């Protein structure tokens, strides 16, 4: 297992149609690979930002027919990099969608898939109301994937607010946590950085968080600020608010060092639930 590698987070401003998004993101992936990235991560809804439920369902495709997935598999083979496809809208047989993250190896083979567990059903005020559960079928399993550098725990966006998921991933051996996202500008300004740092610190893991940014064709406003955070909670790279690519060197040995200093993963204790 390699002791160091370079990770990149691609930060696009995805629109409503798949083909132009794939073209734009593919160029950014090639840029990251040319700069030496071994693992390249992309955000939630990387191939389509479509807030309208009916159109989302119409544009979604089954996994084995999804044009974006096929294109990204070809891209992984072309570049020779591992590629995290942050999430795609995968049409399910019951006319619902899975918000599915897909990890590809350097041969374009699907190593693991993860369906977003926690649905973003919120009312933020100022007319910002989201009901993912109207069209998206919640996942029901946590996923860890083997990579050449260690184990990657997979998640998507709103999962970030549920620390027990990441605790379970870390306790099961995850070294890195992937959080591809399309965080709203409102919630991002309030909570993004502190939650990402908390997940890294709590679990002694690196966090890779590629994000959408800017004003989108469907009316959404996303926060950007893709992050790479080390196990001590230090932000190694921050993508800011604009389209671009960030990179950082990952020191795998630093995971064990952080966990040696504060071995919290070995200190969990059973306790009785509160009464009432």
N, C-alpha and C positions, 0 to 999 in steps of 0.2 A: 504494500500500500504506500502510495506517495505521501511524503510528509508536508508538501506544499503544492499549491496550485493557484491558478488565477480564476476568479469568478467575475462575471459581468452581469449587470442588470440593464436590460434594454427598456427605455422609457419613451413610448410613443404617445400619440394622440389619435387613437383609433376612431374611425368613422363607422358608418352604418353598413358598408358593403365589404364583403370578404376579400375580393381580389386586390383592391388597392391597399388594404391593410397588410396583407401578406407580402406584397411587393415592398412596401415601406419597411416593415419589420425585418424582412430578409436582408435588405441592404444594411440595416443596423447590426444584425447578427454577423454578417461578413466583416463589418468594421471591427466588431469586438474580437472576432477570431484573428484578424490581421494584427491586432494589438496584443495577441498572446493569450486570450481567454481560453480556458479549458472547459469550463462549464458556463453556459450562457443561459440566462433566465429571462423570461418575458412575462408580462403582467396578465392579470385576469382580463377576460374578454378581448384577448389580443387580436382576434380576427374580426370582431364585430361588437360595436357599442350600439345596441338598439334597445331603447327603453320601452318601446311599444310591445305589449305582450303578444298581440296577434302576429306582428311582423317578425318578432323573435322566433316564434314557433315556425313560421313559414320558411325562414332562412336557415334554421337549424337543420343539421343532417346527421344520420346515423354515423357512428364512428368509422365504420369501414367504407363509407361513402363521402367522408368529409374532405372537401378540397384543400382546406387549410392544413389539416393533419398530413395529408399526402405531400403537400408542398414542404412542410417543415421536416418530414422524414427525408425527403430529397436533400434539403438544406443541411441536415446533420451529416449525411453521407458526403456531401460536397465539401463541407468545411472540416470534417473530422473532429468536430466538437460535440460534447454532450449538450443537449438542449432541453430545457424545461419549457414546455408550451404552457404558459401560465394557466389559462383555461379556455376551453372551446364550448360552444353551445351544441351539445350532442342530443339529437332527437331520440327519444325513447319510444318503445312500441305503444305506450298508453297515451301518446300525444302530449307528453310532458318533456321537459328538457333536463339533462344532467349538466351542471356547471362543472366540467371535467378538466382537471389538470393532468397533463401527460408528460412523462419523462422519457426522453429518447437517448439512446447511446450514440456513439460516434459512427455506428453503422446504420443509423436510422431505425433501429429496432425499438419497439415499445418495451421499456423496462418495467414501468408501473403506471397505473392510473389512479386518480383519487377524485371522488365526487364530493363537492363542497357540502359539508354537513349542516352548517348553521345558516339559516335563511335571513337575509337582510329585510325584515319587515318592520319598518320604522316610520315615524313622523317627526321630521326635524324642524318643522315650522317653515314659514316663508314659502309655503306651497310645496316643499320638498317631502314627498311621500313615496315610499318604496315598498313593494309587496312582491318580493322574489318568489314567494311560495305559490303565487298564482300560476306560474308557468314552470317553475323549477322543482324537480323532485329531489328532496334532501338525500344526501349520502348517508350511509349507516356503518361505515368502518373507517378506522384510522389506518394509514398506510405509511410504511417505511420502505425505502428503496435502497438497494446496494449500489454504490458507485465506486470507481477506482480509488477514491480518497476517504471513504467512510460512508456512514449511513445517513440518508436524507429523509427527514420527516416532512410529509407533504400536507399543505393546507391551502386555503384560499380566503383572502380578504376578511370578511366578517368573522371567520373562525378566530381571528386574532384576539377577540374579546372573551374567549373561553379558555382560560389558562390551563384547565384540567386536561384539555386535548394535548397541549404541548408537554405537559408533565408526563402524560402517558407515552408520548413519542420518545421523550428523553429517557424515561425509565426502561423503555424497550430497546434502547441503544442508539437513538438518533444523535449524530454529531452536529448536523446542520438542520436548520428549519427553513423551509421555503414558504414564503407568504406572498405569492403574486396577488396583486390587488388593483382595484379601481375605487379607492377611497374617495368619498366626496370631499370637496374643498372645506366644507363646514366641519365635518368630523375630523378631517386630517389636521387642520390647524389646531384643534383642541387636543387630540389624543394620539396621533400617529407615532411621533418620535418616542414618547414615553412608553407606549405599549410595546413597541418593537424592542426597545432597550430592556424593558422588564422581562419579556420572553427570553431574551438572550441571557440575562443575569440569573433569572430563576433556575434555568436549566443548564447553564454552563455550555451553551451551544452558540455557534455562529448562526446568524439570521440573514437570509437573502430575501429581499423584499422589492422585486421589480413592480413598478406602478404605472398606471395611466396618468396623463397630465393634461391640463388645459380645458378649454371649452370644446365640447363635442357636438357633432351634428345632431344628435338626438336631444340636445338641451342639457345634458349633464355637465357638471363642472367637477373635475377631479384634481386631487391635491398634488400629484407628482411626488417629489422627494423620495424616489427609490433609495433604499438604504442597504448597506452592508454593515452589519454590526458584529463585533467580536464577542467571545464568551464573557468578557469582563464588562460588557456594555458600552465599549467605545465605538463610536461611529467611524468606520473606516472610509466610507464614501457616501455622499448625499447628492442625489440627482437634481436638486433644486426644482424649479417650476416648469422648466422648458424641456422640449424633446431632446433626447441625447442618450448616451451610454456611459455608465460608470463601471469602474473596475477596482478590484483590490486583490492583494495577495492573501491567501488563506494559509495560516500556519496551523496545521492539524495538531501539532504537539501542544499548541496553546490551549486546546480543549482540556486535555488532561491536567495541565498546569492550573487552569482556573478551577477545575473540580477538586484538585488537591488542596488548594487554598481554602475553598469553602465547599466541603463535600455534602451540600444540602440534599443531593439526590439519594444519599444513604441515610438521611435523618428523618424521613417521613415516619410518622407514628400513627397507629390507629387511635381513633377517639370516638366517643359517643356523640351522636347528633344533638344539637340543642333542643331543649323542650319547647313546646309551644307551637 
